[in-house]
Amino acid sequence: MSTFLTHSAPNTSTSMAPTFLLVGLPGLSAVPSWAVPLITVYLLSALGNGAILWIIALEPTLHRPMYFFLFLLSMSDVGLATALMPTLLGLAFANTHAVSASACLLQMFFVHVFSVMESSVLLAMALDRALAICRPLHYPTLLTNGVISKICVAIAFRCLGLHLPLPFLLAHMPYCRPQVLTHSYCLHPDMARLACPGGGGAVYSLFVVLSAMGLDPLLIFFSYGLIGRVLQGLGSSEDRWKAGQTCAAHLSAVLLFYMPMVLLALIDRLRMPIPQPAHTLLSYVHFLLPPLINPILYSVKMKEIRERIHKRLQPRKVGCA
């Protein structure tokens, strides 16, 4: 990395340089180390989420709110993994650390759009489960197609409307530090910390982050608190187990998505002295593990998904006329 630092921008106020410099995973170089595992993870993620999208689109019996939100979750997983791949593959195959400012801003935009989309969909799924368990008799009238359409519009606004100004704000900020990022992909906090103090946009950026990644987990766990109270009041342990099974996959997906992010935030906030490779690996876990594991969770935990996939993959019997 020292070779890149010698070519980076001086520690003076400048406009955005034509390139940013990325860091790979320390200790790993080109193809033999991590290119093959990286491609394998991406292909498995695309295959698993593609299967979920395929079966929900084809099966009329799965055209219900819970599975519609699962469809959106798989879309966000595929989008997030795809948005990360250009710089990761460039580092893995060609050891390319330099990325143009426009490409970096574009990647940053899509990474955050799909991250917030995933967070928003997880919140919508928690609301769906809370209504289904806490208000089972009113569930069909509460979560109508019209309500689902409004939820989709709200998710689209959070993802696109709130994040669209961020690339333009960063593009016009003055930069006082060498434009060397601390990850293998472009993230807004990583780019914003290089800007000069008082460059503008900091308050808006904080609002965008807190409105999604700060608020969503609180509302999700509040929903599960309501679900827990209802489950405690159910008569038999068998009823509680059946109701709890419907939430197990979603709660696992929530923990898988938010826990690495919370740990990263605590490490940065408390300035914990952990090795840089561990910090980088935790970031990879946050972004790359949910798209890989979520299809497995939902295929294993949700009987209807598993049965429909199995039925579709079975060879059709051809009888004699």
LOKOLMAR-302600 format. One line per 2 residues: their letters; for each residue x, y, z of C-alpha. Coordinates in steps of 0.001 Angstrom, whole numbers, plus 500000, padded with zeros to 6 digits. Example, Ala and Ser with C-alpha at 12.3 -4.5 7.8 and 13.67 -1.06 7.14 Angstrom:
% LOKOLMAR-302600
as> 512300 495500 507800 ~ 513670 498940 507140
***
This chain:
% LOKOLMAR-302600
ms> 500000 500000 500000 ~ 502962 502319 500462
tf> 503334 502505 496676 ~ 499821 503925 496447
lt> 500271 506426 499230 ~ 503124 508066 497391
hs> 500771 508880 494527 ~ 497791 509972 496619
ap> 496568 513495 496978 ~ 498459 515779 499339
nt> 497012 516695 502699 ~ 495500 519944 501400
st> 492027 520998 500361 ~ 491281 519770 496835
sm> 488244 518840 494819 ~ 487497 515180 494279
ap> 490468 513433 492676 ~ 489922 511308 489553
tf> 490627 508093 491509 ~ 490205 506484 494908
ll> 492521 503766 496183 ~ 491044 500589 497638
vg> 492661 498164 500066 ~ 492289 494432 499654
lp> 492285 491895 502433 ~ 495738 492231 504035
gl> 497877 489171 503422 ~ 495979 488059 500325
sa> 497159 488895 496842 ~ 495876 487866 493459
vp> 494023 484903 491973 ~ 495282 481841 493900
sw> 494232 483228 497280 ~ 490678 484468 497189
av> 489348 484888 493655 ~ 487910 481368 493431
pl> 486161 481475 496857 ~ 484828 484938 496004
it> 483326 483802 492702 ~ 481959 480657 494380
vy> 480204 482696 497069 ~ 478703 485004 494455
ll> 477496 482187 492194 ~ 475966 480288 495119
sa> 474251 483479 496289 ~ 472873 484134 492803
lg> 471735 480516 492444 ~ 470028 480377 495843
ng> 468266 483711 495549 ~ 467417 482989 491914
ai> 465670 479792 493048 ~ 463629 481761 495603
lw> 462662 484377 492986 ~ 461827 481661 490466
ii> 459589 479580 492740 ~ 457681 482560 494167
al> 457081 484003 490691 ~ 455826 480684 489287
ep> 453705 479381 492178 ~ 450294 481092 492553
tl> 449947 479615 496063 ~ 452955 481684 497148
hr> 451481 484992 495976 ~ 450887 486169 499538
pm> 452359 489078 501538 ~ 454947 486996 503404
yf> 456348 485528 500190 ~ 456137 488821 498324
fl> 458426 490366 500946 ~ 460709 487331 500661
fl> 460808 487976 496900 ~ 461955 491558 497577
ls> 464546 490314 500068 ~ 466059 487991 497469
ms> 466134 490855 494957 ~ 468036 493039 497426
dv> 470468 490199 498199 ~ 471271 489656 494524
gl> 471599 493404 493946 ~ 473904 493900 496945
at> 476223 491036 496017 ~ 476343 492201 492387
al> 477114 495812 493358 ~ 480146 494676 495378
mp> 481641 492403 492733 ~ 483340 494871 490300
tl> 485950 496161 492756 ~ 486297 492832 494576
lg> 486972 490955 491345 ~ 489311 493707 490155
la> 491373 493284 493319 ~ 491231 489495 493196
fa> 492136 489014 489539 ~ 494234 492033 488598
nt> 495226 493509 491969 ~ 493597 496748 490789
ha> 493480 499195 493683 ~ 492659 502380 491772
vs> 489011 503086 490951 ~ 487706 506204 489259
as> 485704 508672 491319 ~ 482594 508235 489138
ac> 482750 504433 489384 ~ 483314 504661 493126
ll> 480320 506965 493597 ~ 478154 504671 491456
qm> 479152 501603 493461 ~ 478594 503465 496736
ff> 475099 504465 495609 ~ 474007 500935 494689
vh> 475619 499289 497728 ~ 473735 501613 500063
vf> 470501 501429 498059 ~ 470403 497628 498264
sv> 471547 497626 501906 ~ 468709 499967 502884
me> 466325 497971 500704 ~ 467260 494820 502635
ss> 466826 496612 505961 ~ 463446 497999 504871
vl> 462224 494612 503654 ~ 463292 492960 506917
la> 461231 495589 508754 ~ 458243 494931 506479
ma> 458573 491184 507107 ~ 458634 491801 510875
ld> 455440 493864 510530 ~ 453868 491070 508488
ra> 454701 488440 511138 ~ 453533 490695 513983
la> 450154 491259 512318 ~ 449770 487569 511401
ic> 450451 486387 514975 ~ 449069 489263 517065
rp> 445981 489972 514925 ~ 445296 486746 513007
lh> 441592 487454 512463 ~ 442206 490960 511113
yp> 445365 490087 509170 ~ 443725 489758 505703
tl> 441979 493127 506068 ~ 444996 494929 507539
lt> 447611 493850 505004 ~ 445720 494292 501752
ng> 447199 494690 498282 ~ 446768 498451 498618
vi> 448730 498530 501867 ~ 451481 496367 500345
sk> 451694 498766 497380 ~ 452139 501699 499766
ic> 454859 499797 501630 ~ 456669 499200 498320
va> 456452 502915 497449 ~ 457863 503798 500887
ia> 460739 501322 500425 ~ 461497 502734 496971
fr> 461544 506283 498348 ~ 463878 505336 501198
cl> 466239 503509 498857 ~ 466307 505878 495892
gl> 464951 509229 497017 ~ 467021 509565 500184
hl> 470251 508205 498692 ~ 470193 509977 495340
pl> 471686 513247 496725 ~ 474623 511493 498434
pf> 476833 510956 495332 ~ 476314 514578 494293
ll> 477160 515847 497778 ~ 480360 513782 497868
ah> 481320 514805 494339 ~ 481279 518488 495289
mp> 482966 518208 498689 ~ 486536 519496 499193
yc> 488962 516768 500285 ~ 491800 517342 502750
rp> 493128 513800 503156 ~ 494740 511241 500843
qv> 491930 509489 499015 ~ 492740 505993 500248
lt> 489734 503965 501386 ~ 489837 501321 504096
hs> 487722 498692 502312 ~ 487688 496759 499059
yc> 484609 498650 497889 ~ 483290 502196 498089
lh> 481131 503071 501114 ~ 479720 506450 502045
pd> 481235 506740 505578 ~ 484620 505702 504205
ma> 484520 508385 501496 ~ 482962 511095 503673
rl> 485698 510855 506333 ~ 488224 512030 503722
ac> 486354 515299 503162 ~ 487404 518546 504820
pg> 485548 519521 508013 ~ 482563 521712 507246
gg> 482338 520456 503678 ~ 478559 520218 503958
ga> 476191 517261 503761 ~ 477247 515689 507076
vy> 473875 516314 508759 ~ 471942 514932 505791
sl> 474206 511868 505618 ~ 473691 511199 509335
fv> 469915 511526 508893 ~ 469915 509018 506024
vl> 471923 506478 508039 ~ 469902 506811 511240
sa> 466547 506784 509433 ~ 467248 503291 508144
mg> 470058 501405 509860 ~ 469322 503017 513235
ld> 465514 502978 513242 ~ 464791 499681 511477
pl> 466400 497272 513982 ~ 464643 499033 516868
li> 461250 498621 515179 ~ 462020 495022 514220
ff> 462897 494001 517774 ~ 459879 495936 519081
sy> 457718 493835 516721 ~ 459305 490666 518033
gl> 458672 491848 521577 ~ 454961 492022 520724
ig> 455155 488584 519104 ~ 456876 487175 522206
rv> 454096 488472 524457 ~ 451460 486799 522277
lq> 453387 483517 522150 ~ 453587 483426 525938
gl> 449806 483609 526110 ~ 449218 480670 523769
gs> 447745 477610 525448 ~ 450005 474722 524484
se> 453722 474483 523837 ~ 452914 472945 520451
dr> 451022 476084 519405 ~ 453928 478246 520551
wk> 456394 476075 518627 ~ 454347 476243 515415
ag> 453954 480008 515656 ~ 457617 480459 516535
qt> 458752 478402 513540 ~ 457210 480919 511159
ca> 459466 483611 512641 ~ 462675 481580 513030
ah> 463992 482111 509491 ~ 463226 485829 509535
ls> 464793 486406 512948 ~ 467907 484528 511823
av> 468113 486748 508726 ~ 467741 489859 510907
ll> 470576 488811 513231 ~ 472767 487798 510286
fy> 472323 491216 508660 ~ 472558 493520 511681
mp> 475021 491841 514063 ~ 478193 492345 511941
mv> 477107 495954 511296 ~ 476619 496600 515031
ll> 479995 495035 515829 ~ 481708 497181 513184
al> 480044 500307 514572 ~ 481126 499447 518119
id> 484693 498730 517013 ~ 484923 502076 515215
rl> 483180 504003 517978 ~ 485189 502510 520863
rm> 488420 502446 518818 ~ 488968 498821 519751
pi> 492457 497587 518830 ~ 491615 494694 516535
pq> 493770 493637 513560 ~ 492817 495185 510219
pa> 492249 491744 508590 ~ 489628 490960 511250
ht> 487914 494303 510646 ~ 487910 493707 506885
ll> 486608 490153 507256 ~ 483755 491381 509458
sy> 482814 493845 506731 ~ 482805 491020 504176
vh> 480586 488961 506490 ~ 478095 491833 506763
fl> 477770 492281 503008 ~ 478403 488834 501504
lp> 477104 486318 504044 ~ 473376 487293 504102
pl> 472930 486815 500315 ~ 474568 483392 500671
in> 472779 482170 503802 ~ 469285 483694 503473
pi> 468091 481321 500707 ~ 469275 478353 502796
ly> 467485 479658 505897 ~ 464194 480175 504113
sv> 464388 476914 502185 ~ 465023 474935 505365
km> 462666 476780 507735 ~ 459729 477455 505400
ke> 458021 474214 504456 ~ 456011 475644 501557
ir> 459114 476998 499807 ~ 460942 473691 500246
er> 458007 471603 499028 ~ 457308 473799 496003
ih> 460944 473745 494887 ~ 461041 469965 495324
kr> 457811 469567 493351 ~ 459054 471742 490497
lq> 462347 469874 490271 ~ 460723 466436 490169
pr> 460505 464920 486680 ~ 456971 464925 485394
kv> 455354 461533 484854 ~ 453986 460967 481386
gc> 451109 458531 481307 ~ 449685 456553 478411
a> 446551 457913 476792
***
